[in-house]
Amino acid sequence: MKKIMLLSIVLLAATLHAADKVLFTQDFENATVGTDLIGNMQVKNFNSGGGAAWTYDLATGADAISGNASAHINIQQAGDQWWGLQIKFEDPAITTVVKGLKYRISFKIKSSTDNNFCQFYVQAQSSFVQELTIPKANTVQDVTIETTAMDNSGTANFMWAFGNYANAGDIWIDDIVVTELDTPTYTPLDYSENFNTVVPGAAAVGDFDVANFGNGLWNFSLEQVGNDASNKCVRFDITQNSDDWWTLQFKNSKLMVEKGKQYEIGFKAKSNIPNTLLFRIEGTAVFDQRVELTGDDSFQTFTIESTPMDASGPANFMWAFGSPTALGTCWIDDITIREKTPASVNQPAQPEALNLYFSGNRIHFLNQLQGTVSIYNLTGSLVAQQHLSGSDCSITVPETNRLLLVKYQDNSGNVIVRKVVNQR
């Protein structure tokens, strides 16, 4: 089986763009184990003083995950630093990268435990990092990672880091291929997921990881929407939570964004009780926005516009169900993540086109609306946002607010801003 690997690489090279170049391959078929070395891969423990401990060898025969031999490590303790345990390759004769070019890294990986985790880095000439979750035990996972453009030319360090995480047990890695990519034609991000055809894993639903980083407890599953058996959504049953917003997370960290670009995130959500969750972007920016759920039986539709990204690379698009989310059941569906295109110049709509009143803890809209309403307090903080479609709609806001600013942007880009006073 592994012998076919050599032929596969030849075929891969034949199908690559003419300017793509395979820099490095490691299949461990003829590898030997030495001091801090498996084949051409360095195996380093830089944090033994912080408790990190592992062993390494070659898994052969039936124990290999591809062919007759695979790299194998056994982690006893991950230590207290992310950089403590590393498998890496760095060679001036081979891993010299070029400023402005991107690189694709493909490999196979398996874990003996569910929900294992590592971070993949390209260091020295780049700040690229991507988190990798291994959701299901004893299942070989084929991984492909594409980096951002290198910041500089020179020798790069391609590294898998296993430190500072509650991962213990066995890890197998094999069939590593690093390819230099020709300068690609830029394609704006346009991602969607309706969950109709995905198969849930132990800690993932399609491209989305389901993570518990604190004292929370929850279960997740796919659930049919309405009477259509082909229409699915994701259901979360939250039975325990903590005071930390980051305790329970539903996130996609596989999508690449560009520095300076803004992104529009659309989704549907509902809860069995009035509830709050937090949408957040991390990794390439720090952006968050509260999402208020009314507790109605029907889905609410949300559109969130991010701030410009601070860096290019894989972003972490996250729905956080830690504090202040209350115990209960929430559903999410029809997620879209798209690069925001520059709005065309439109004449602003007339203020009288927005007919509303504010009473109790709800702002009521009486006329036909097709767009997004954002509500701010007098300090400029966003207190609610919702996409409205139709007439006689309303939005719940905190009861402590007496005076609010309402910004309505229709689907054509026209904007109206109104000040409203609570009539109570």
N, C-alpha and C positions, 0 to 999 in steps of 0.2 A: 504493500500500500504506500509506504513512504518512498519507494523507488519511483512511483508515479509522480511524487512531488517534484523531482528534478525535471521531468517532462512538462509538468504543469507550469513551472517557472519559465521554461522556454516558450511555451504557448502563451503565457501571460505577457512576456516581453514582446511577442509577435503581435499581440492585440493592443498594446499600449499605444498612445499617441507617439508619433515619431520622435518627439523631443523628450518623452518620459524616459527615466533611467532608473533601473534597479540598483540601489546602492549596496544593499546588504541582505543576505539571507542566512538563516540558521535553522536547520531542521533536526539537529542533534543525532543524526544517524551514525556518524563516525566520531562523535564528540567524546572527549575524555574529561574526567573530573580532576581538578587540581586545587591548590590553595586559592580560595576566593574565586573559583573559576569553574564554569560548566561550558565546555566547548569554547566559543569566543565570548561568552557572556560573563561579565564580572558579577559576583555574588558577594555583597558587602553588608556587614553589620557595623554601623557607625554609632550605635547607641546601646552597647552592652551595659554601660554604666547606668542607663535609664531603664534597664530591665529587658531590653530586646534580646530575644534568643531564637535561633532557628538552625536547622540542619539542611543540607542539600545533597543531591545525588542525581543519578540518571534512573528514571523509571524505564524498564525494558520489558519486552515481550507483551503480554496481555495487560501489564500495568501502564504501558505507554498510551497516550491519547491520539497518536498518529504514527503509523509505521511501527518500527521496532524500538525506538528510544525517544524519550521526552525529558526535558528539564523538570526536576521535582524538588520542591522545598517543603519542609515541615516547620510551621511557625508555632513555637511554644508560647512566646510572649511577644506582642507587637511593640512594647516600649512606649515612651511618652513623646516621641518626636516623629513627624511624618517622614523625615528623611532617614530614619534609623535603619530600615531594612530596604535594600535596593538590589534589583537585578538590572544591569545596564550594559550598554555597549558604547564605547568611545574609542575611536581609532583615527588618527589624522590621515591615514592612507585610505580610509573608506568612508568615514562619516563626516566628511567635509561638506558643509551645506553652503548655499548661495543666498545672499541677501535678496529678498523679494520673492523667492520661490517657496512653494508649499510642498509638503511631504505627506505621503500616505503610508501608514503602518498597519499591516494586517498580521494577525496571529490567532492561534487557538489557545484557550485557557479553560481550566476546570478547577473546581474547588470541592473539597470533601464536606463543606458545610454550606447551609443556606445563607444568603445575604452577606456574602463576603465582599470585600471592597479593596480596591487599590487606586492609586493615582498615576496616570501616565504623564511624563514630563519630557519636553525637549529643552535642555538647558545649554547655557554658555552663549548661544547665538539667538536665543528666543526665550520668552517667558511663557511659552505655551504649556498648559496643563489641562487634562481632562479626567474627570472622575469616572471610574468604571465600577459598576455594581455587578456582582456575579450572583444572580438571585437564586438559582436552583442548584442544590448539591448534586455532585456526580453526573453532571451534564456538560458535555463539551460545548463551549460557546465560541463561535467564530466572530471575531471583532475586527472592524476596520475603522481607523481613526485618520482624519485628514487635518493637518495642522493649519495654523495661520501662516502667513508669509514670514519668513525669517527676518529678524531685525538687523542681522549682520552676517557676513560670510566668515567661515572658519570651522573648526572642529566642533561638532555638537555631541551632546550626551543624551542618548535615547534611553529613558529610564522608567522602570516600573517600581513604584514606592509602596511598601506595605506597612509602614510604621504608624503608630498613634491611632490605632483603630482596634475595635474589639474582635479582630479576626484572628482565629487560631485554627490549626489543622493543616491539611495538605493542599498545595497548589501545584498544578502542572501547567507548563507553558511549552508551546511547540509551533513550528512552521512560521517563523517570524520573517516577514518580508518588508523592507523599507524601500520606498520608491520616490524618486524625485519627480515632481510633476511639472509639466510645462505650464507657463503662465495661462491660467484659465480665463475664459470669457466670464465676466461677472454676471451672476444670476441672483436676483433679489430673493430673499427668503420668502417662501410661500408654503406654509405647512398647515395641514388639517388632519384631524383625527375624530371620527364619529364613533369609534369603539364597536362597530358592528361586526367586524371580522377578527378582532384580536383575541388571543388566547391568554388568560391571566397566568402568571407564574407565581412562585412563592412570595415574591416581593416586587412584582412589576405587572403592569397592564400595558402590553405593547411597548411603546417607547418611553413610558412613564414609570418611574420608580415609586414604590410606596414604602416610606421609611418611617421608623420610630426611633427618635434620637433622645428620648427622655423617659419620663415616668408615665407616658400615655399608653393606652390600650385601644386598639381598633381592629375591625375586620373589614375586608373589602371584597367586592364581587362584581360581576356583570349582572345587570338586571334588565329585563325587557321593558321597553317604553310603550305604554298603551297596549293596543291589541295586535300590533305588528311584531311578529316573532323575530323578524330580521333587524329590528331597531333596538339597539342596546345603549345603555349608559353605565357609568361606574357608580356603585353605591358604597358609602362609608358608614359603618356603625361605630360611633365613638362611645366607649364605655368608661374611659378614664383619661384625664388630661392633667396638665401641670400649669404652672404660672409662666412658662416660657413659650413664646410664639412659635419657636422652631421645633417643638416636640414632635408633631405629626406632620409629615410632608408628602405631597403628591407632586412629582416634579419631572421635567424633561431637561436633561443636561446634554443632549446630543445635537442641538441646533447651533449653527454658526451664525454669528452676527458681525456687523462691521462697525468700526469706530465712527462716531458721528451720526449714525443712522438711528431713526426712531422706529418703533415697532408697535403695531396694533394687535392686541390680543382679544379675541372674541371667545365667548363660551356661554353655555347655559348652566344654571345651577338652581337647586332648590333644597329646602330643609323641611323636616317635619315640625320644626318649631322656629320662631324668629331667632335668627342666629347671625354670627359674624365670622368671616374668615379673612385671611390676609393673602393677597396676591403679591408676589415679590420676584424681582429679577436680581440675580447675584452672578459673580464671576467677571462680567464685563461692565457692570454698573451696579449701583445700589439704588434700587427703586422699589417702593412698595405702595400699596393702596388697599384700603379696607373694602370689603365686599359685604353688603348688608343683604341678608336673605329674610324674606317676609314670613316664611313658614306656610305659605300657600301650597296647595297641591300641585299647581302648574309650575313649569320651569320659568325662571326669569332669564332674560338675555342681557349680557353685559359686554361692553366694549371698553377696553382700557388702552390708553395711549401712553407709551413709555417716554421717558426723557431720552435724549441722545446718549448712545453708548459711550462709555469712557475708553473702551478698548475693543479690539477685534478678537474673536475666538469663540469657543463654545460657551454659551450662556446657560444659566440655570433658571428656567422658567418654573416657578413654584407656586403651588396653592398650599398655604400653611394652615393647619387646623389646630394648632396649639392655642394658648391663651390669646384672645378672649373667646374662642369657640366653645360653646356649651355642649354638654353631653347630648347626643341625639343622632339622627341619621341625616346625611347629606348626599346629594347626587350631583354629578357633573357630566356634561355631554357636549359634543359638537365644538371642540376646541379648534380655533384657528390662530396662527401666529404669522403675521405678514409684515414685511417692510413697509413703512408708511411712505406713500408717494407724495411729492409736493402738491399741495392743494391748488386747484385752479383759482384764479381771481374771480370772486363773485361779489356782486353788490349785496350788502347786508340786508337781511329781511327786516321788515318793519316791526317795531316792538309790539304793536297791537296784534300781531299774529300769535302772541303767546298769552293765553287766557288761563290764569291760575289763581288759587288762593291757598293760604297756609292756616291750618287749624289743628290744634292738639300736637301730635307728633307726625303729621303727614302733610305733604304739599300735594295738592290736587290740580291736575291739568285737565281742562274742559274741552279743548279743541283737538282736532286731528293732528297727531304728531308722528313723525318718522325720523328719529335721530337720538342723540345722546344728551342726557341732562346731567350736568355736574353741579353740585351744591357746595358752597363754601361758607365758612363763618367769616366774621369781620377781620380776623387775623390772617385770612388767606388760606387756611387749612381746609382741605377737601373733607367733607363729612359724609357725602353720599354720591354715588354715580350709578346711572342705570340707563340702558337703551330702552326707549319707549316706542311702541308701535301701536297705533290706533288712537281712540279717544277715551275720555273719562278714565285716565290713568292716575296713579298716585305713587309717591315715594315716601318711605319712612325715614325720619331724621331724628337725632337725639332730642329728647324733650327739653333739655336745658337751653336750647337756642331760641331766642326771641326774634332776632333779625338775621336774615340769611341772604346771600347772593345766589341767584339761579342763572346758570349759563346753559343755553340750549343750542346745540349745533345739529342742523339737519343733515340728511344724507348727501346733500349737494355742497356742504361746507359753509352754508349761511349760519351766522351766529347772532344770538340775541342774549343780552344780559339784563336781568331784572332783579330789583331788590324787593323782598317780601317780608312782611311783618306778621308774626303769629297772632291770629285773631282770638284764639282760645275761646 
